[in-house]
Amino acid sequence: MDNLIQSLKKDFKEKGFDIVEPFRVNEYNGAALHKLNNFEIEDATGIIIGCTKNFWKHFEEFIKRINEIPKDPMNSFVIDTIENVIKNNQKIQEYEHEIRYDFNTPASGKYVHIQTCGHFAGVAAYDQDVMWCVHPTYGLWFVFRSVVIIKINYEGKSPVLPPKDLLSDFDKSEMKKHTQIAIDEGWCNLETRLKIRDACPIGKELYRYEGDMFDYFYPLKRSSKSVLEAMLVNNSNSNGKSEEQKE
């Protein structure tokens, strides 16, 4: 199993996904309402996949490659990247497996409470007080994107659960305050949602989004669509220059 995990970590890191960690499906199923497929084996292995801001250049390359703006750009990129990595990884192809995404709904039959997976993988503590997963290095500046369940028994000890005491009482109170405001606003106010993340001091200096990436996820000054349109214009201009150079 270790060789499988290491090969997936390497392949996903090359695509900008720097969180790839295993967990016991049985431990998740014991705590979650919506269960994962354990393939009717004793102790199936789950792998959680996520990313920090390091994925952004790969997202730009994806948009330029398809040369259009899909209906759901980010989910399209995530599906394209994860399914291609899985398809091309020879080690995982030896086992039956299933992919689930953070955007799968309960009605789809593939819903996963992805924060709970992250908790049992030892990646980030799901703090019920603030209703957020806090990573000891990235804080709130990361995203869980997918879970892969593999028909192979988990080997070794369970991952060490992440610490829950990462935040001060003041930081927690600020996060709780802004989270409640966001709930009351129906999560439609981007400035409030940004205040939640900025209330967590961990990881903010190194991993806070910036530039086009910030504007895409927090379109306070320009729309997400305009960020993507600018990518395509720059791509078109670059291709045009390349053709001129050939001539």
C-alpha positions as CSV (number, residue, x, y, z in Angstrom):
1,M,0.0,0.0,0.0
2,D,2.9,2.4,0.8
3,N,4.2,2.2,-2.8
4,L,0.7,2.9,-4.1
5,I,0.3,6.0,-1.9
6,Q,3.7,7.3,-2.7
7,S,3.1,6.9,-6.5
8,L,-0.2,8.8,-6.2
9,K,1.4,11.6,-4.1
10,K,4.1,12.0,-6.8
11,D,1.6,12.1,-9.7
12,F,-0.8,14.5,-8.0
13,K,1.9,16.8,-6.8
14,E,3.0,17.2,-10.5
15,K,-0.5,18.5,-11.1
16,G,-0.6,20.9,-8.2
17,F,-2.5,18.7,-5.7
18,D,-0.3,18.6,-2.7
19,I,-2.6,16.9,-0.2
20,V,-2.8,13.1,-0.8
21,E,-3.3,11.1,2.4
22,P,-4.8,7.7,3.3
23,F,-7.4,6.9,5.9
24,R,-9.4,3.9,7.1
25,V,-12.8,3.7,5.4
26,N,-14.2,1.9,8.5
27,E,-13.2,4.8,10.8
28,Y,-15.0,7.3,8.5
29,N,-18.1,5.0,8.2
30,G,-18.2,4.7,12.0
31,A,-18.5,8.5,12.3
32,A,-20.4,9.7,9.2
33,L,-24.1,9.4,8.3
34,H,-23.3,9.0,4.6
35,K,-21.2,5.8,4.2
36,L,-18.4,5.1,1.8
37,N,-18.1,1.9,-0.2
38,N,-15.9,-0.6,1.6
39,F,-16.1,-3.2,-1.3
40,E,-17.2,-5.8,1.3
41,I,-13.6,-6.3,2.5
42,E,-12.4,-6.1,6.1
43,D,-10.7,-2.6,6.1
44,A,-10.8,-0.7,2.8
45,T,-8.5,2.2,2.1
46,G,-9.6,5.8,1.4
47,I,-7.4,8.5,0.0
48,I,-8.3,12.2,0.4
49,I,-7.0,14.6,-2.3
50,G,-6.8,18.3,-1.9
51,C,-4.8,21.4,-2.8
52,T,-3.4,24.7,-1.8
53,K,-2.8,27.6,-4.1
54,N,-0.2,25.5,-5.9
55,F,-2.8,24.1,-8.3
56,W,-3.6,27.5,-9.9
57,K,-1.0,27.4,-12.7
58,H,-2.4,24.0,-13.7
59,F,-5.9,25.4,-13.7
60,E,-4.7,28.1,-16.1
61,E,-3.1,25.6,-18.4
62,F,-6.4,23.6,-18.4
63,I,-8.4,26.6,-19.5
64,K,-5.9,27.5,-22.2
65,R,-5.8,23.9,-23.4
66,I,-9.6,23.5,-23.8
67,N,-9.7,27.2,-25.1
68,E,-13.1,27.8,-23.7
69,I,-14.9,28.6,-20.4
70,P,-16.9,25.5,-19.3
71,K,-20.1,25.7,-17.4
72,D,-18.4,24.9,-14.1
73,P,-14.7,25.7,-14.7
74,M,-13.3,24.6,-11.4
75,N,-15.2,21.3,-11.1
76,S,-14.4,20.5,-14.8
77,F,-10.7,21.0,-14.0
78,V,-10.8,18.9,-10.9
79,I,-12.6,16.0,-12.7
80,D,-10.2,16.2,-15.6
81,T,-7.1,16.2,-13.5
82,I,-8.1,13.6,-10.9
83,E,-9.5,11.1,-13.4
84,N,-6.5,11.4,-15.7
85,V,-4.0,10.9,-12.8
86,I,-6.0,7.9,-11.6
87,K,-6.3,6.5,-15.1
88,N,-2.6,6.8,-15.8
89,N,-1.4,5.5,-12.5
90,Q,-0.6,1.8,-13.1
91,K,-0.5,0.8,-9.4
92,I,-4.0,1.9,-8.6
93,Q,-5.3,0.3,-11.8
94,E,-4.5,-3.0,-10.2
95,Y,-7.4,-2.5,-7.7
96,E,-11.1,-1.8,-7.9
97,H,-11.7,1.8,-6.9
98,E,-14.2,4.6,-6.8
99,I,-13.9,8.3,-7.0
100,R,-16.1,10.8,-5.1
101,Y,-16.0,14.6,-5.3
102,D,-16.6,17.3,-2.8
103,F,-19.5,18.6,-5.0
104,N,-21.4,15.3,-5.1
105,T,-24.8,15.7,-3.5
106,P,-26.6,13.2,-1.2
107,A,-29.1,12.6,-4.1
108,S,-26.2,11.4,-6.3
109,G,-25.5,8.4,-4.0
110,K,-21.8,9.5,-3.9
111,Y,-22.0,12.1,-1.3
112,V,-19.0,12.2,1.1
113,H,-18.6,14.4,4.2
114,I,-15.1,15.3,3.0
115,Q,-14.1,17.2,6.2
116,T,-14.5,14.0,8.2
117,C,-12.3,12.1,5.7
118,G,-9.7,14.8,6.2
119,H,-9.9,14.4,9.9
120,F,-9.4,10.6,9.9
121,A,-6.6,11.0,7.4
122,G,-4.8,13.2,9.9
123,V,-4.8,16.2,7.5
124,A,-6.9,18.8,9.3
125,A,-9.0,18.9,12.4
126,Y,-12.7,19.4,11.8
127,D,-13.5,21.9,14.5
128,Q,-17.2,21.7,15.3
129,D,-17.1,24.9,17.2
130,V,-16.2,26.9,14.1
131,M,-17.5,24.4,11.5
132,W,-14.3,24.5,9.6
133,C,-11.3,22.2,9.0
134,V,-8.1,23.9,10.1
135,H,-4.8,22.6,8.7
136,P,-1.7,23.1,11.0
137,T,0.3,24.6,8.2
138,Y,-2.3,26.0,5.6
139,G,-4.9,27.1,8.1
140,L,-8.0,27.7,6.0
141,W,-6.2,28.3,2.7
142,F,-6.6,24.8,1.2
143,V,-9.5,22.8,-0.3
144,F,-10.4,19.1,-0.1
145,R,-11.4,18.1,-3.6
146,S,-12.0,14.4,-3.8
147,V,-11.9,11.0,-2.1
148,V,-10.8,7.8,-3.8
149,I,-11.8,4.5,-2.2
150,I,-9.6,1.5,-3.1
151,K,-10.4,-2.2,-2.6
152,I,-7.2,-2.9,-0.7
153,N,-7.0,-3.5,3.1
154,Y,-5.4,-0.6,5.0
155,E,-2.0,-1.6,6.4
156,G,-0.4,-0.3,9.5
157,K,-1.6,2.0,12.2
158,S,-4.3,4.6,11.7
159,P,-3.1,8.1,10.9
160,V,-2.5,10.3,13.9
161,L,-5.5,12.6,14.3
162,P,-4.8,16.3,13.8
163,P,-4.6,18.6,16.8
164,K,-7.7,20.5,17.7
165,D,-6.1,23.2,19.8
166,L,-4.5,25.2,16.9
167,L,-6.5,28.4,17.4
168,S,-6.7,30.8,20.3
169,D,-10.1,31.6,21.9
170,F,-10.1,35.0,20.2
171,D,-9.4,33.5,16.7
172,K,-12.2,31.0,17.3
173,S,-14.7,33.6,18.4
174,E,-13.9,35.7,15.3
175,M,-14.4,32.7,13.0
176,K,-17.6,31.7,14.7
177,K,-18.9,35.3,14.5
178,H,-18.3,35.7,10.8
179,T,-19.5,32.1,10.0
180,Q,-22.8,32.9,11.7
181,I,-23.1,36.1,9.7
182,A,-22.4,34.1,6.5
183,I,-25.1,31.6,7.4
184,D,-27.6,34.4,8.1
185,E,-26.6,36.0,4.7
186,G,-27.1,32.6,2.9
187,W,-23.3,32.5,2.1
188,C,-23.8,35.1,-0.6
189,N,-21.6,37.8,0.8
190,L,-18.0,37.2,-0.4
191,E,-16.6,39.8,2.0
192,T,-18.0,37.9,4.9
193,R,-16.7,34.6,3.6
194,L,-13.2,36.2,3.2
195,K,-13.4,37.5,6.8
196,I,-13.8,33.9,8.0
197,R,-10.6,32.8,6.3
198,D,-8.7,35.9,7.3
199,A,-9.8,35.4,11.0
200,C,-7.6,32.3,11.0
201,P,-3.9,33.4,11.3
202,I,-2.4,30.1,10.4
203,G,-1.1,29.9,6.8
204,K,-2.3,33.3,5.9
205,E,1.1,34.8,5.1
206,L,2.3,32.0,2.8
207,Y,-0.9,30.4,1.4
208,R,-3.5,33.2,1.1
209,Y,-4.7,33.5,-2.5
210,E,-3.4,36.3,-4.5
211,G,-3.6,37.9,-8.0
212,D,-5.9,36.2,-10.5
213,M,-6.5,33.4,-8.2
214,F,-7.8,35.7,-5.5
215,D,-10.0,37.5,-8.0
216,Y,-11.4,34.3,-9.3
217,F,-12.5,33.0,-5.9
218,Y,-13.3,36.4,-4.4
219,P,-14.5,38.5,-7.3
220,L,-14.9,41.7,-5.4
221,K,-13.3,43.9,-8.0
222,R,-13.9,41.9,-11.2
223,S,-15.9,38.8,-12.0
224,S,-14.6,35.3,-12.1
225,K,-15.6,35.1,-15.8
226,S,-13.5,38.2,-16.6
227,V,-10.5,36.4,-15.0
228,L,-11.0,33.4,-17.3
229,E,-11.6,35.6,-20.3
230,A,-8.3,37.4,-19.8
231,M,-6.6,34.0,-19.7
232,L,-8.1,33.1,-23.1
233,V,-7.2,36.5,-24.6
234,N,-3.6,36.2,-23.4
235,N,-3.5,32.6,-24.7
236,S,-4.8,33.8,-28.1
237,N,-2.3,36.6,-28.3
238,S,0.6,34.2,-27.3
239,N,-0.5,31.8,-30.0
240,G,-0.7,34.6,-32.5
241,K,2.8,35.8,-31.8
242,S,4.1,32.2,-32.1
243,E,2.6,32.0,-35.6
244,E,4.2,35.3,-36.5
245,Q,7.5,34.1,-35.4
246,K,7.2,31.0,-37.6
247,E,6.6,33.2,-40.6
